[in-house]
Amino acid sequence: MSQMKPRTPKGFRDFLPADMLKREYVFGVVREVFHLYGFEPLQTPTLELRETLFGKYGEDAEQLIFEAQHGRSDKDPLAMRYDLTVPLARVVAQYENALRFPFKRYHIAPVWRGERPQRGRYREFYQCDADIVGVASMAADAELISLTITALQRLGFPQFVMKVNNRKLLTAMGVYSGVPDAQLPDLYRSVDKFDKVGAAGVQQELEARGIAPDVVARMIDFITANQGSIDADLAYLERTLGGIPAAQEGLREMRALAEYLAIMGVPTQHYQFDYTTVRGLGYYTGPIWETVITSPNLGSINGGGRYDTLISMFRKESLPTSGTSLGIERIIDVMDELNLYPAHIGGTVVQALVTVFNEATQPESLRVVTELRQADIRAELYMTDGKYKLGSQFAHADKKAIPLVVVLGEDEIASGTARVKRLADGHEVTVDRAALPQAIRDLLA
């Protein structure tokens, strides 16, 4: 058999232990925040029926859905989940009698998209979502915004801002400017690129889509308007768009959202109303948001919003729903770049390596490592294969970043003691075997 070159498909990655420890740290912090806000876990299958996924995201997104090959005995076409939101809508409709509403769930799991692989974009990646089903009040949206900001603060991000908009206001701006209803999706797609191409680029693209230049110019004036504060921005939109029903509803929602955020004490430096924010997915119906790192300028790490009609695709009556999604892969990349991990994260889970001097001492070393594990010390026995050189054992601990080495030679065994050396500074103590677990805890502190 010829030898194969080991490689992963483009856009897919392996994670070695040091990387996995960082990822698990991030997942753990985010999970704690989800629990803090009263969200409960949910898991769904990797594969969904094709009909479940298609027709929910918009044409640009659906070109990226992986369709699954499967056995000939399966009559229903399958596809790999594109996000965690549509599966949630399916679950709510399928299990509504078993759920209690409001239903607050979080879901941390991989999704798959046929992206062009590049830095920060992968074909397999994790999402971390939190959603509230069954609450029409903007209190739900405010809670999700607060949750997101809390998670980013606990992960150590120093400077970020959440840009908040409302799909109803975008629609009203388009109507006021004269954008035909049939071209409102074109409007969303073009404005969504504002951060990348600027006002001139959006204007050029909208005109290329056949929207009249004077209509485009009025729309650009709206989305770039900045009155200096949230209250002033809303007052400006009230004066100009107040006669349009969609604007009236959107303005009511945004005022209520601003009031709830203020009551909850959400730091104002971390959010702003920004009318260039669109969110590309087609199912959003109300408030939408996207969080970006502002210094250094490292792009988006979160998105979310309200999607009150999506569940109606799976049941007769819809349920008001709002959700937020943390871009965990992007967050991890940025945390690496900004070095935001605590010093103890990465390297290894092992706290102490127990040495083996020779074949005769190995049984006692095994007893010691067992005693440490029973005391909840994460311990590793050096596996020798007949090679007992102590220097090699210390080198093994150093390369794995194991902080402590327990030296258990014939003298220590005879006296009922053990030596513990901290590799970071060379500090060493000799203690009775019974006191060894506490000595290790003290040296780790």
C-alpha positions as a printed NumPy array, in Angstrom:
array([[  0.   ,   0.   ,   0.   ],
       [  1.433,   3.393,  -0.98 ],
       [  1.958,   5.963,   1.753],
       [ -0.506,   8.87 ,   1.844],
       [  0.34 ,  12.469,   2.602],
       [ -1.509,  13.394,   5.818],
       [ -3.617,  16.529,   5.346],
       [ -6.983,  18.03 ,   6.212],
       [ -9.523,  19.332,   3.689],
       [ -9.296,  23.078,   3.006],
       [-11.187,  25.068,   5.58 ],
       [-11.066,  22.274,   8.187],
       [ -8.621,  22.12 ,  11.093],
       [ -7.134,  19.872,  13.745],
       [ -6.626,  21.243,  17.256],
       [ -3.673,  19.947,  19.257],
       [ -3.891,  19.859,  23.076],
       [ -2.508,  23.38 ,  23.723],
       [ -5.045,  24.853,  21.291],
       [ -7.867,  22.76 ,  22.714],
       [ -7.158,  24.025,  26.216],
       [ -7.552,  27.602,  24.988],
       [-10.754,  26.734,  23.174],
       [-12.176,  24.961,  26.211],
       [-11.327,  27.995,  28.34 ],
       [-13.32 ,  30.265,  26.003],
       [-16.228,  27.823,  25.838],
       [-16.177,  27.585,  29.631],
       [-16.314,  31.355,  30.178],
       [-19.134,  31.758,  27.667],
       [-21.063,  28.805,  29.137],
       [-20.802,  30.343,  32.618],
       [-22.279,  33.609,  31.317],
       [-25.109,  31.72 ,  29.598],
       [-25.889,  30.006,  32.897],
       [-25.625,  33.314,  34.761],
       [-28.427,  34.689,  32.583],
       [-30.585,  31.585,  32.985],
       [-30.073,  29.943,  29.579],
       [-30.152,  26.148,  29.327],
       [-28.305,  23.81 ,  26.923],
       [-29.682,  22.293,  23.727],
       [-28.12 ,  19.939,  21.169],
       [-29.368,  19.128,  17.649],
       [-28.102,  16.793,  14.885],
       [-25.288,  17.639,  12.506],
       [-27.582,  16.858,   9.564],
       [-30.994,  18.349,   8.927],
       [-33.483,  17.651,   6.183],
       [-32.642,  19.803,   3.184],
       [-36.134,  21.317,   3.279],
       [-35.513,  22.43 ,   6.872],
       [-32.559,  24.622,   5.911],
       [-33.331,  25.948,   2.442],
       [-35.57 ,  28.975,   1.997],
       [-34.61 ,  30.496,   5.359],
       [-31.321,  32.368,   4.903],
       [-31.404,  34.278,   1.613],
       [-29.81 ,  33.427,  -1.704],
       [-26.228,  34.446,  -0.871],
       [-26.094,  32.356,   2.295],
       [-27.808,  29.31 ,   0.824],
       [-25.128,  28.974,  -1.834],
       [-22.807,  28.036,   1.046],
       [-24.878,  25.192,   2.512],
       [-23.217,  21.769,   2.282],
       [-25.6  ,  19.187,   0.906],
       [-24.935,  15.712,   2.267],
       [-24.398,  12.486,   0.366],
       [-26.143,   9.564,   1.998],
       [-27.331,   6.047,   1.474],
       [-29.736,   5.231,  -1.322],
       [-32.282,   3.983,   1.178],
       [-32.773,   7.533,   2.5  ],
       [-35.477,   9.208,   0.43 ],
       [-35.246,  12.679,   2.025],
       [-32.323,  14.885,   0.884],
       [-30.086,  16.018,   3.748],
       [-27.849,  19.032,   4.382],
       [-25.311,  19.973,   7.043],
       [-26.486,  22.66 ,   9.414],
       [-25.512,  26.171,   8.345],
       [-26.18 ,  27.773,  11.716],
       [-27.877,  26.967,  15.013],
       [-30.9  ,  29.235,  14.568],
       [-32.969,  27.357,  12.001],
       [-32.482,  24.076,  13.922],
       [-33.786,  25.913,  17.007],
       [-36.923,  26.969,  15.124],
       [-37.458,  23.38 ,  14.041],
       [-36.996,  22.107,  17.625],
       [-39.466,  24.632,  19.046],
       [-42.14 ,  23.589,  16.547],
       [-41.419,  19.865,  16.954],
       [-41.287,  19.775,  20.757],
       [-43.449,  22.748,  21.764],
       [-45.558,  20.628,  24.139],
       [-42.423,  19.556,  26.016],
       [-40.974,  23.071,  26.351],
       [-41.81 ,  25.813,  28.807],
       [-42.066,  29.332,  27.436],
       [-40.337,  31.675,  27.482],
       [-37.758,  29.169,  26.259],
       [-34.191,  30.34 ,  26.861],
       [-31.613,  28.067,  25.306],
       [-27.951,  28.145,  24.391],
       [-26.176,  25.906,  21.901],
       [-22.425,  25.488,  21.426],
       [-21.67 ,  23.293,  18.413],
       [-19.989,  23.149,  14.984],
       [-21.653,  24.366,  11.793],
       [-20.549,  24.024,   8.171],
       [-20.402,  26.492,   5.296],
       [-18.881,  26.292,   1.824],
       [-16.785,  29.424,   2.382],
       [-13.654,  30.258,   0.46 ],
       [-11.087,  29.378,   3.158],
       [ -9.033,  32.325,   4.423],
       [ -7.818,  33.729,   7.717],
       [-10.78 ,  33.897,  10.063],
       [-13.105,  32.012,   7.674],
       [-13.431,  28.256,   7.867],
       [-15.719,  25.632,   6.412],
       [-16.188,  23.981,   9.79 ],
       [-16.387,  26.185,  12.84 ],
       [-18.156,  26.486,  16.177],
       [-20.987,  28.843,  17.025],
       [-22.175,  29.846,  20.478],
       [-25.804,  30.959,  20.385],
       [-28.267,  32.12 ,  23.007],
       [-31.93 ,  32.68 ,  22.101],
       [-35.159,  33.651,  23.856],
       [-38.352,  32.216,  22.345],
       [-41.777,  33.547,  23.248],
       [-41.035,  37.142,  24.354],
       [-42.135,  40.078,  22.189],
       [-40.839,  42.699,  24.611],
       [-37.565,  44.463,  23.835],
       [-36.477,  43.305,  27.314],
       [-35.438,  40.045,  25.619],
       [-33.251,  41.866,  23.094],
       [-31.743,  44.006,  25.849],
       [-30.923,  40.898,  27.877],
       [-29.149,  39.314,  24.913],
       [-27.147,  42.481,  24.299],
       [-26.221,  42.599,  27.987],
       [-25.275,  38.905,  27.947],
       [-23.01 ,  39.398,  24.919],
       [-21.239,  42.393,  26.412],
       [-20.783,  40.544,  29.732],
       [-19.218,  37.557,  27.949],
       [-16.771,  39.751,  26.016],
       [-15.82 ,  41.632,  29.176],
       [-15.152,  38.379,  31.043],
       [-12.999,  37.15 ,  28.164],
       [-10.893,  40.277,  28.611],
       [-11.694,  42.298,  25.49 ],
       [-10.755,  45.897,  26.322],
       [-12.267,  47.901,  23.468],
       [-15.283,  46.786,  21.469],
       [-18.61 ,  48.25 ,  20.406],
       [-21.933,  46.654,  19.519],
       [-23.614,  48.373,  16.568],
       [-27.401,  48.2  ,  16.881],
       [-29.967,  48.826,  14.155],
       [-33.516,  47.742,  13.272],
       [-34.662,  46.038,  10.091],
       [-37.926,  48.01 ,  10.196],
       [-35.977,  51.265,  10.124],
       [-33.92 ,  50.053,   7.179],
       [-37.128,  49.206,   5.333],
       [-38.597,  52.612,   6.163],
       [-35.433,  54.353,   4.95 ],
       [-35.69 ,  52.451,   1.69 ],
       [-39.378,  53.319,   1.292],
       [-38.767,  56.99 ,   2.053],
       [-35.849,  57.116,  -0.365],
       [-37.919,  55.506,  -3.115],
       [-36.343,  52.027,  -3.273],
       [-38.884,  49.665,  -4.922],
       [-40.147,  46.908,  -2.627],
       [-38.742,  44.25 ,  -4.935],
       [-35.257,  45.727,  -4.53 ],
       [-35.236,  46.02 ,  -0.736],
       [-33.235,  42.734,  -0.479],
       [-30.677,  44.298,  -2.85 ],
       [-30.572,  47.294,  -0.536],
       [-29.85 ,  45.093,   2.487],
       [-27.094,  43.188,   0.698],
       [-25.344,  46.37 ,  -0.454],
       [-25.605,  48.324,   2.8  ],
       [-24.29 ,  45.244,   4.643],
       [-20.967,  45.855,   2.874],
       [-20.641,  49.438,   4.171],
       [-17.724,  48.681,   6.514],
       [-15.779,  47.095,   3.647],
       [-16.501,  49.442,   0.718],
       [-17.69 ,  52.674,   2.377],
       [-20.504,  54.994,   1.278],
       [-19.099,  55.378,  -2.237],
       [-18.885,  51.621,  -2.719],
       [-22.451,  51.078,  -1.474],
       [-23.701,  53.86 ,  -3.749],
       [-21.926,  52.371,  -6.755],
       [-23.303,  48.879,  -6.064],
       [-26.872,  50.09 ,  -5.563],
       [-26.754,  52.034,  -8.814],
       [-25.337,  48.962, -10.552],
       [-28.375,  47.042,  -9.275],
       [-30.582,  49.473, -11.186],
       [-31.674,  51.794,  -8.36 ],
       [-31.901,  55.425,  -9.492],
       [-28.97 ,  57.678,  -8.423],
       [-31.229,  60.205,  -6.616],
       [-32.855,  57.361,  -4.651],
       [-29.447,  55.97 ,  -3.737],
       [-28.229,  59.399,  -2.632],
       [-31.182,  59.84 ,  -0.246],
       [-30.57 ,  56.375,   1.197],
       [-26.879,  57.079,   1.755],
       [-27.782,  60.291,   3.603],
       [-29.915,  58.263,   5.993],
       [-27.517,  55.469,   6.792],
       [-24.602,  57.849,   7.377],
       [-26.581,  60.31 ,   9.531],
       [-25.031,  60.742,  12.975],
       [-26.664,  63.241,  15.318],
       [-24.241,  62.624,  18.179],
       [-26.385,  60.546,  20.552],
       [-28.98 ,  57.79 ,  20.521],
       [-31.789,  60.182,  21.52 ],
       [-30.8  ,  62.686,  18.828],
       [-30.579,  59.957,  16.17 ],
       [-34.052,  58.654,  17.028],
       [-35.476,  62.18 ,  17.039],
       [-34.003,  62.787,  13.576],
       [-35.549,  59.599,  12.239],
       [-38.879,  60.512,  13.864],
       [-38.887,  63.851,  12.064],
       [-38.055,  62.358,   8.675],
       [-39.627,  58.894,   8.696],
       [-42.395,  59.243,  11.281],
       [-45.199,  58.94 ,   8.751],
       [-44.125,  55.468,   7.579],
       [-45.724,  52.575,   9.56 ],
       [-42.546,  50.46 ,   9.544],
       [-40.583,  53.391,  10.948],
       [-43.132,  54.017,  13.7  ],
       [-42.851,  50.43 ,  14.912],
       [-39.063,  50.403,  14.539],
       [-38.706,  53.634,  16.494],
       [-40.92 ,  52.297,  19.303],
       [-38.736,  49.196,  19.503],
       [-35.483,  51.163,  19.527],
       [-36.688,  53.561,  22.224],
       [-37.828,  50.651,  24.382],
       [-34.521,  48.879,  23.779],
       [-32.54 ,  51.975,  24.79 ],
       [-34.616,  52.292,  27.968],
       [-34.09 ,  48.653,  28.978],
       [-30.343,  48.864,  28.315],
       [-30.129,  51.936,  30.534],
       [-32.109,  50.242,  33.343],
       [-29.825,  47.195,  33.156],
       [-26.744,  49.403,  33.396],
       [-25.222,  48.139,  30.158],
       [-22.061,  50.249,  29.625],
       [-22.811,  52.877,  26.982],
       [-19.238,  52.768,  25.662],
       [-19.931,  49.25 ,  24.402],
       [-22.995,  49.908,  22.211],
       [-24.303,  52.473,  19.746],
       [-27.143,  52.785,  17.239],
       [-25.646,  52.461,  13.749],
       [-27.875,  52.542,  10.67 ],
       [-25.302,  50.898,   8.402],
       [-25.688,  47.627,  10.319],
       [-27.771,  45.137,   8.327],
       [-26.977,  41.509,   9.219],
       [-27.086,  39.538,   5.987],
       [-29.49 ,  36.731,   6.894],
       [-32.988,  37.082,   5.521],
       [-34.969,  36.057,   8.616],
       [-34.378,  39.139,  10.817],
       [-37.469,  41.263,  11.506],
       [-36.578,  43.859,  14.175],
       [-33.537,  44.907,  16.211],
       [-30.232,  43.609,  14.839],
       [-26.697,  43.989,  16.15 ],
       [-23.089,  43.249,  15.369],
       [-20.076,  43.638,  17.672],
       [-16.685,  44.757,  16.384],
       [-13.255,  45.114,  17.991],
       [-12.406,  48.805,  17.773],
       [ -8.794,  48.939,  18.922],
       [ -7.037,  47.462,  17.113],
       [ -9.571,  47.278,  14.28 ],
       [-10.03 ,  43.515,  14.022],
       [-13.564,  43.183,  12.687],
       [-16.765,  41.505,  13.828],
       [-16.968,  38.903,  16.611],
       [-20.73 ,  38.752,  17.266],
       [-24.073,  39.169,  15.574],
       [-27.703,  38.748,  16.436],
       [-31.194,  40.138,  16.349],
       [-34.924,  39.509,  16.427],
       [-36.578,  37.046,  14.044],
       [-40.266,  36.866,  14.926],
       [-41.496,  35.019,  11.83 ],
       [-38.974,  32.21 ,  11.338],
       [-40.751,  29.647,  13.531],
       [-43.939,  30.122,  11.445],
       [-42.195,  28.133,   8.729],
       [-42.564,  25.089,  11.007],
       [-45.885,  25.769,  12.824],
       [-49.179,  27.57 ,  12.091],
       [-48.458,  30.513,  14.342],
       [-45.028,  32.023,  14.864],
       [-43.457,  32.884,  18.191],
       [-41.506,  36.066,  18.9  ],
       [-37.83 ,  35.162,  19.104],
       [-34.54 ,  36.969,  19.53 ],
       [-31.012,  35.581,  19.589],
       [-27.329,  36.387,  19.703],
       [-24.386,  34.427,  18.282],
       [-20.793,  34.745,  19.449],
       [-18.265,  34.171,  16.678],
       [-16.164,  31.855,  18.782],
       [-13.56 ,  31.086,  16.107],
       [-13.031,  34.776,  15.466],
       [-12.964,  35.46 ,  19.211],
       [-10.265,  32.799,  19.703],
       [ -8.183,  34.221,  16.836],
       [ -8.424,  37.734,  18.276],
       [ -7.63 ,  36.525,  21.803],
       [ -4.471,  34.899,  20.415],
       [ -3.563,  38.122,  18.632],
       [ -4.181,  40.31 ,  21.698],
       [ -2.775,  37.708,  24.166],
       [ -5.896,  37.792,  26.342],
       [ -5.599,  34.32 ,  27.867],
       [ -4.732,  33.942,  31.567],
       [ -1.147,  32.816,  32.101],
       [ -2.169,  29.309,  33.219],
       [ -4.211,  28.564,  30.061],
       [ -2.526,  26.405,  27.441],
       [  0.3  ,  23.918,  27.705],
       [ -1.162,  21.033,  29.686],
       [ -3.831,  20.002,  32.157],
       [ -1.231,  18.152,  34.257],
       [ -0.276,  19.795,  37.559],
       [  2.427,  17.385,  38.709],
       [  4.674,  14.758,  37.115],
       [  5.675,  11.841,  39.366],
       [  9.147,  10.485,  38.521],
       [ 10.282,   6.869,  38.369],
       [ 13.874,   6.129,  39.41 ],
       [ 14.047,   2.46 ,  38.422],
       [ 11.983,  -0.66 ,  38.05 ],
       [ 12.03 ,  -1.332,  41.786],
       [ 10.622,   2.118,  42.678],
       [  7.938,   2.142,  39.967],
       [  5.206,   0.519,  42.12 ],
       [  5.634,   3.193,  44.809],
       [  5.541,   5.966,  42.194],
       [  2.302,   4.462,  40.9  ],
       [  0.874,   4.504,  44.442],
       [  1.816,   8.183,  44.802],
       [  0.224,   9.232,  41.514],
       [ -2.931,   7.349,  42.534],
       [ -2.99 ,   9.118,  45.915],
       [ -2.626,  12.499,  44.191],
       [ -5.493,  11.775,  41.821],
       [ -7.663,  10.72 ,  44.73 ],
       [ -6.873,  14.128,  46.255],
       [ -8.011,  15.832,  42.987],
       [ -4.469,  16.667,  41.898],
       [ -4.089,  16.227,  38.132],
       [ -1.045,  13.974,  38.077],
       [  0.914,  12.07 ,  35.452],
       [  3.213,   9.097,  36.025],
       [  6.301,   9.181,  33.811],
       [  6.034,   6.219,  31.467],
       [  9.595,   4.984,  31.174],
       [  9.731,   1.896,  28.908],
       [ 12.827,   0.976,  30.939],
       [ 14.503,   4.408,  30.563],
       [ 14.901,   5.98 ,  33.979],
       [ 17.179,   8.984,  33.333],
       [ 15.934,  11.705,  35.685],
       [ 17.059,  14.518,  33.402],
       [ 14.834,  13.206,  30.633],
       [ 11.872,  13.181,  33.009],
       [ 12.472,  16.806,  33.985],
       [ 12.844,  17.711,  30.296],
       [  9.529,  15.995,  29.585],
       [  7.826,  18.062,  32.285],
       [  9.432,  21.264,  31.037],
       [  8.417,  20.709,  27.399],
       [  4.828,  19.949,  28.417],
       [  4.784,  22.982,  30.77 ],
       [  3.961,  20.774,  33.759],
       [  4.565,  23.133,  36.688],
       [  5.667,  20.618,  39.378],
       [  7.811,  17.479,  39.481],
       [  7.498,  14.979,  42.353],
       [ 10.836,  13.259,  42.948],
       [ 10.445,   9.833,  44.543],
       [ 13.74 ,   8.01 ,  44.847],
       [ 14.833,   5.158,  47.072],
       [ 15.778,   7.532,  49.932],
       [ 12.399,   9.28 ,  49.818],
       [ 10.548,   5.974,  49.749],
       [ 12.539,   4.699,  52.747],
       [ 11.812,   7.857,  54.777],
       [  8.184,   8.163,  53.76 ],
       [  8.769,  11.55 ,  52.126],
       [  8.698,  13.128,  48.683],
       [ 10.501,  16.071,  47.085],
       [  8.499,  18.545,  45.007],
       [ 10.226,  20.955,  42.626],
       [  8.551,  23.932,  40.957],
       [ 10.115,  24.32 ,  37.532],
       [  9.315,  28.   ,  37.06 ],
       [ 11.714,  29.168,  39.784],
       [ 13.472,  25.984,  40.965],
       [ 11.896,  26.172,  44.43 ],
       [ 11.92 ,  22.769,  46.127],
       [ 10.372,  21.329,  49.288],
       [ 10.567,  17.945,  51.011],
       [  7.414,  16.809,  52.801],
       [  5.916,  13.711,  54.383],
       [  3.865,  11.649,  51.955],
       [  0.643,  12.427,  53.822],
       [  1.275,  16.152,  53.345],
       [  2.132,  15.878,  49.652],
       [ -1.264,  16.901,  48.196],
       [ -1.403,  20.069,  50.287],
       [  2.225,  20.903,  49.486],
       [  1.39 ,  20.674,  45.784],
       [ -1.632,  22.949,  46.223],
       [  0.531,  25.477,  48.065],
       [  3.166,  25.443,  45.329],
       [  0.514,  25.891,  42.635],
       [ -1.101,  28.831,  44.399]])
